[in-house]
Amino acid sequence: MSLRWFASFVCLVMCVAYAQDATPDDAAVPEVQLWSGREVPDGEILDLDYGGIVFEDPFGVQRTVRWDFVRSLTGAHAEEAEPFLRLGRLAWRARTRLERGDAVTAEPIFEELYPVYEGLSSDMASMVAEGLMRCRLRRSAQTAAIRPWLAYLVSAQAGPYQSRMVGALRPACDQETGLVPSLAPVWMKTPAVEVFARSEPIVVWDQSQDIGPKRAEILERLYRHAARFECGLTIGSPDLSLTKTDLADDGVRLVHAIVLARVGDAEQRQAARSTLESEMAGTRRESADHAWIEAWCRLGIGRSLLRESDRESQRRGVIQLLHLPARFGKSQPYLAGIALAESALALDALGDAAGANSLFTELRDAYSTHAATNLDAVRSHLNSLQATSIRTTRTIER
């Protein structure tokens, strides 16, 4: 009995000693838990930064796990990770809300995260910029969506421009060009557009930087010039020297052609319309995923033709514009509303009062909350339609 007691005592002493020796080392071993049962990459933690946890496996391969995927981190890196984990929890909350369609409550959280990540290059920065852009576009705040879209381009560098969201949300950006189908370089003179037109540059590029910021800056300058033109703050083509390499980029070439078709001189407008016709005739538009390119091209060609002096060109412009509400009304409601409003105003200027009234009526009935309905010229016509309708109703009642 005493021998058994002695053996138990020795075992207990050894266990206590082992526990005392092991506790500091075990506490130093990091333990990472990810949301939704995701697997933690093999290897050791190499670094922590705003982009996430950087793991390195035995072969030297590094992989970064975004903070919005990280549920907890304990061990030696716990204290260093705490501020990042706070950002990650906010990002996880914002992303999951947006993924289930709750953009209203997701947007304030993305707004809080955005200043931290603007200008950074990482998947985490791309996710935050994309999330804020999606929320703003969801409430038709087109000009407010420009800034996070440009930040997304900077963060994603040269692409591919894949969505950083998880789930069944449709891609926000075209994977090849980085352009947003619902965010064309087409503006109307509204207070929000004028604020954007007068604002300071968002992206500034210099020769020491790579293609991402340069491309984003080119696109920003084209979008801003288009806005300034519509607000009467500038005339003529943008002061922008593009190389053949720049114009070899599908996205830059498309945006440049749409802007030049609207703001350029007669020769430049004609050349830009030819470019848009070539883009529209390309094989890419045969895919349903690229149908938006045809919508953009027809809108660009139509608005360009409205600037010509002859009536035949203007009527051709109206025909091009009416493709938008007729064929792209559901997929491109914002652009369709612009096309409908400008077509109605053009027909009224051409003396086709019946045609104009028909289009104004459609605009009022199908796009009642569209920003185009607040334009002075459009509002005047809509008020006249309403007054006529009231008079007709009273006459019938009598």
C-alpha positions in Angstrom: 0.0 0.0 0.0 2.8 2.4 0.9 4.6 1.6 -2.4 1.4 2.4 -4.3 1.1 5.7 -2.4 4.7 6.5 -3.1 4.3 5.9 -6.9 1.2 8.1 -7.0 3.0 10.8 -5.1 6.0 10.7 -7.6 3.5 10.8 -10.5 1.7 13.8 -9.1 5.0 15.7 -8.5 6.1 15.0 -12.1 2.7 16.2 -13.5 2.9 19.4 -11.6 6.5 20.0 -12.7 5.5 19.3 -16.3 2.5 21.7 -16.1 4.7 24.4 -14.7 7.2 24.0 -17.5 4.7 23.7 -20.2 2.3 26.5 -19.3 4.4 29.4 -20.7 5.1 27.6 -23.9 1.5 26.4 -24.5 0.2 29.9 -23.8 2.6 31.2 -26.5 1.2 28.8 -29.1 -1.2 30.8 -31.2 -4.7 29.4 -31.8 -6.8 30.8 -34.6 -10.5 30.1 -35.0 -12.3 31.2 -38.2 -16.0 31.9 -38.8 -18.3 29.3 -40.5 -15.9 26.4 -39.8 -13.3 27.6 -42.3 -10.0 25.7 -42.1 -6.9 27.5 -40.8 -4.0 27.4 -43.3 -1.1 25.2 -42.5 2.1 26.8 -41.2 3.0 29.4 -38.6 1.9 33.0 -38.2 4.4 35.2 -40.0 2.9 38.6 -39.6 -0.2 40.6 -38.7 -1.3 43.7 -40.6 -4.5 45.5 -41.7 -5.0 42.9 -44.5 -5.2 39.9 -42.1 -3.1 37.1 -40.6 -0.1 36.1 -42.8 0.7 32.4 -42.5 3.8 30.7 -43.9 4.0 27.0 -44.5 7.2 24.8 -44.3 7.8 25.4 -48.0 7.8 29.2 -47.6 4.4 29.6 -49.2 2.5 32.5 -47.7 -1.3 32.9 -47.4 -3.3 35.8 -45.9 -6.5 35.2 -44.1 -8.7 38.3 -44.0 -9.8 39.7 -40.6 -13.5 39.3 -41.4 -12.9 35.6 -41.5 -11.2 35.4 -38.1 -13.3 34.7 -35.1 -10.6 34.6 -32.5 -6.9 34.5 -32.0 -5.2 33.6 -28.7 -1.6 33.0 -27.7 1.6 35.0 -28.3 -0.1 37.3 -30.9 -3.3 38.0 -29.0 -2.4 41.5 -27.7 -1.0 42.6 -31.1 -4.1 41.2 -32.8 -6.7 42.9 -30.6 -7.1 46.1 -32.7 -7.2 44.1 -35.9 -9.8 41.7 -34.4 -12.0 44.6 -33.6 -11.9 45.7 -37.2 -12.5 42.2 -38.3 -15.6 41.8 -36.2 -17.0 45.0 -37.6 -16.1 43.8 -41.2 -17.7 40.4 -40.6 -20.9 42.1 -39.3 -21.0 44.5 -42.2 -20.3 41.8 -44.9 -22.7 39.2 -43.6 -25.5 41.8 -43.3 -24.9 42.9 -46.9 -24.8 39.3 -48.1 -28.2 38.7 -46.8 -29.5 41.9 -48.4 -29.5 44.3 -45.5 -27.5 47.2 -47.1 -29.2 49.7 -44.8 -27.6 48.5 -41.6 -24.4 47.4 -43.3 -23.6 50.8 -44.8 -22.8 52.6 -41.5 -20.3 49.9 -40.5 -18.6 50.0 -43.9 -18.5 53.8 -43.5 -16.6 53.4 -40.2 -14.2 50.9 -41.8 -13.6 52.7 -45.0 -11.2 55.5 -43.8 -8.9 52.8 -42.4 -8.6 50.9 -45.6 -8.8 53.5 -48.4 -5.6 53.5 -50.4 -4.4 50.1 -49.1 -3.8 47.1 -51.4 -5.2 43.9 -50.0 -8.2 41.6 -50.2 -9.5 43.1 -47.0 -9.3 46.6 -48.4 -11.0 45.5 -51.6 -13.8 43.9 -49.5 -14.4 47.1 -47.5 -14.4 49.3 -50.6 -16.7 46.9 -52.5 -19.1 46.7 -49.6 -19.4 50.5 -49.3 -19.8 50.9 -53.0 -22.5 48.3 -53.2 -24.4 49.9 -50.3 -24.3 53.3 -52.0 -25.4 52.0 -55.4 -28.2 50.1 -53.7 -29.7 53.5 -52.8 -28.9 55.0 -56.2 -26.2 57.3 -54.8 -24.1 57.0 -58.0 -21.7 59.9 -57.3 -21.1 58.8 -53.7 -20.2 55.3 -55.1 -17.3 56.7 -57.2 -14.9 57.1 -54.3 -15.1 53.5 -52.9 -15.1 52.2 -56.5 -11.8 53.9 -57.2 -10.4 52.6 -53.9 -11.5 49.1 -55.0 -9.5 49.5 -58.2 -6.4 50.7 -56.3 -6.7 47.8 -53.8 -7.2 45.2 -56.5 -4.2 46.5 -58.5 -4.4 45.2 -62.1 -7.1 42.6 -61.4 -8.8 40.3 -61.9 -11.6 42.3 -60.3 -13.4 39.5 -58.5 -16.0 40.1 -55.8 -14.8 39.8 -52.2 -18.3 39.0 -51.0 -19.3 35.5 -50.0 -22.7 34.0 -51.1 -25.1 34.6 -53.9 -24.6 38.3 -54.6 -24.1 39.3 -58.2 -20.6 40.6 -59.0 -20.5 44.3 -58.5 -17.6 44.9 -61.0 -16.9 43.4 -64.4 -14.1 40.9 -63.7 -12.1 41.9 -66.8 -12.4 45.7 -66.8 -13.1 46.6 -63.2 -16.0 48.8 -64.4 -19.3 48.8 -62.6 -22.2 48.1 -65.0 -24.5 50.4 -63.1 -21.9 53.2 -62.8 -21.4 54.6 -66.3 -19.6 57.9 -67.0 -22.9 59.5 -67.8 -24.2 62.4 -65.7 -27.1 64.9 -65.4 -26.8 68.3 -63.9 -27.9 67.6 -60.3 -26.6 69.0 -57.0 -24.9 65.7 -56.2 -23.1 65.6 -59.6 -22.0 69.2 -59.2 -20.5 68.4 -55.8 -18.5 65.6 -57.4 -17.5 67.8 -60.4 -16.1 70.4 -58.0 -14.4 68.1 -55.6 -10.7 67.5 -55.2 -9.0 64.6 -57.0 -9.4 61.3 -55.2 -6.5 59.3 -56.8 -3.2 60.9 -57.6 -0.6 58.8 -59.5 3.1 59.3 -60.2 5.7 57.4 -62.1 6.9 55.7 -58.9 3.6 53.9 -58.6 2.3 50.9 -60.5 -0.5 50.3 -62.9 -3.3 50.2 -60.3 -3.2 53.8 -59.2 -2.5 55.1 -62.7 -5.5 53.3 -64.2 -7.7 54.5 -61.4 -6.6 58.0 -61.8 -7.3 57.9 -65.6 -10.8 56.6 -65.0 -11.4 59.2 -62.3 -10.3 62.1 -64.5 -12.6 60.9 -67.3 -15.6 60.5 -65.0 -15.0 63.9 -63.4 -14.6 65.6 -66.7 -17.9 64.2 -67.9 -19.5 65.5 -64.7 -17.9 69.0 -65.1 -19.1 69.2 -68.7 -22.7 68.4 -67.8 -22.6 71.0 -65.0 -21.2 73.7 -67.4 -17.9 73.9 -65.6 -15.8 73.0 -68.7 -16.0 72.5 -72.4 -14.1 70.3 -74.9 -12.2 67.1 -74.5 -10.3 66.3 -71.3 -6.7 67.4 -70.8 -5.5 63.9 -70.7 -2.7 62.3 -72.8 -3.4 58.7 -73.2 -0.8 56.3 -74.7 -1.5 53.4 -77.0 -0.9 51.2 -73.9 -3.5 53.1 -71.9 -6.1 52.7 -74.7 -5.3 49.0 -75.1 -7.0 48.6 -71.7 -10.6 47.6 -72.5 -12.1 49.6 -69.6 -10.2 52.8 -70.3 -10.9 52.6 -74.0 -14.7 52.2 -73.4 -15.0 55.0 -70.8 -12.8 57.3 -72.9 -14.9 56.8 -76.0 -18.2 57.4 -74.1 -16.9 60.7 -72.6 -15.3 61.9 -75.9 -18.5 61.1 -77.8 -20.3 63.6 -75.6 -17.7 66.3 -74.9 -15.5 66.4 -77.9 -15.6 68.4 -81.1 -17.5 67.2 -84.2 -14.6 65.1 -85.5 -13.8 63.7 -82.1 -17.5 62.8 -81.5 -17.7 61.0 -84.8 -14.5 59.0 -84.1 -15.7 58.1 -80.6 -19.0 56.9 -81.9 -17.2 54.7 -84.4 -15.2 53.2 -81.5 -18.4 52.6 -79.5 -20.0 50.9 -82.5 -17.0 48.6 -82.8 -17.2 47.8 -79.1 -20.9 47.1 -79.4 -20.3 44.8 -82.4 -17.7 42.8 -80.6 -18.1 39.3 -79.5 -18.1 40.2 -75.8 -21.6 41.6 -75.9 -22.9 38.2 -77.0 -22.5 37.1 -73.4 -25.3 37.9 -71.0 -22.6 39.0 -68.5 -21.5 41.7 -70.9 -24.9 42.9 -72.1 -24.2 46.1 -70.1 -21.5 47.1 -72.6 -24.2 47.3 -75.3 -26.3 49.5 -73.0 -23.4 51.8 -72.3 -22.5 52.0 -76.0 -26.0 52.8 -77.1 -26.4 55.4 -74.4 -23.0 57.0 -75.4 -23.9 57.0 -79.1 -27.4 58.4 -78.5 -26.3 61.2 -76.2 -23.5 62.1 -78.7 -26.0 62.2 -81.6 -28.2 64.6 -79.7 -25.3 67.1 -79.7 -25.3 67.2 -83.5 -27.1 70.1 -85.2 -29.1 68.2 -87.9 -32.5 66.8 -87.0 -31.9 63.4 -88.6 -28.9 62.8 -86.3 -30.9 63.8 -83.3 -33.7 61.4 -84.2 -31.2 58.6 -84.6 -29.9 59.6 -81.2 -33.4 59.1 -79.7 -33.7 55.7 -81.3 -30.4 54.6 -79.7 -31.4 55.9 -76.3 -34.8 54.2 -76.4 -33.0 50.8 -76.4 -32.3 51.4 -72.8 -35.8 51.6 -71.3 -37.0 49.0 -73.9 -34.4 46.4 -73.4 -32.3 47.2 -70.3 -34.9 48.8 -68.0 -34.7 46.1 -65.4 -30.9 45.5 -65.4 -30.0 49.2 -65.8 -32.8 51.3 -64.3 -30.6 54.3 -63.6 -29.3 54.5 -67.1 -32.7 53.7 -68.6 -34.2 56.7 -66.7 -31.5 59.0 -68.0 -32.1 57.8 -71.6 -35.9 58.2 -71.3 -35.6 61.7 -69.9 -33.2 62.9 -72.6 -35.2 61.2 -75.3 -38.4 63.0 -74.1 -36.6 66.4 -74.0 -35.1 65.8 -77.5 -38.5 64.9 -79.0 -40.0 68.0 -77.4 -37.2 70.2 -78.9 -37.8 68.5 -82.3 -41.5 69.5 -82.2 -42.9 66.0 -81.6 -45.1 66.9 -78.6 -47.1 63.7 -78.7 -44.0 61.5 -78.7 -42.4 63.6 -75.9 -45.6 63.4 -73.7 -45.7 59.7 -74.2 -42.1 59.3 -72.9 -42.6 61.8 -70.1 -45.6 59.8 -69.0 -43.6 56.6 -69.0 -40.8 58.3 -67.0 -43.4 59.5 -64.5 -45.0 56.1 -64.1 -42.0 53.7 -64.3 -39.2 55.9 -62.9 -41.0 58.2 -60.4 -38.1 58.3 -57.9 -35.4 58.7 -60.5 -33.1 61.7 -60.2 -34.0 62.8 -63.8 -37.5 63.7 -62.6 -36.0 66.5 -60.5 -34.3 68.2 -63.5 -36.0 71.6 -64.0 -36.9 70.9 -67.7 -38.2 67.5 -66.9 -40.1 68.7 -63.8 -41.8 71.4 -65.9 -43.1 68.8 -68.3 -44.2 66.4 -65.6 -46.1 69.2 -63.9 -47.8 70.1 -67.1 -48.9 66.5 -67.6 -50.3 66.4 -64.1 -52.2 69.6 -64.6 -53.6 68.3 -67.9 -54.6 65.0 -66.2 -56.4 66.9 -63.5 -58.3 69.1 -66.0 -59.3 66.0 -68.0 -60.6 64.2 -64.9 -62.7 67.2 -63.8 -64.2 67.5 -67.3 -65.1 63.8 -67.3 -66.7 64.2 -63.8 -68.9 67.0 -65.0 
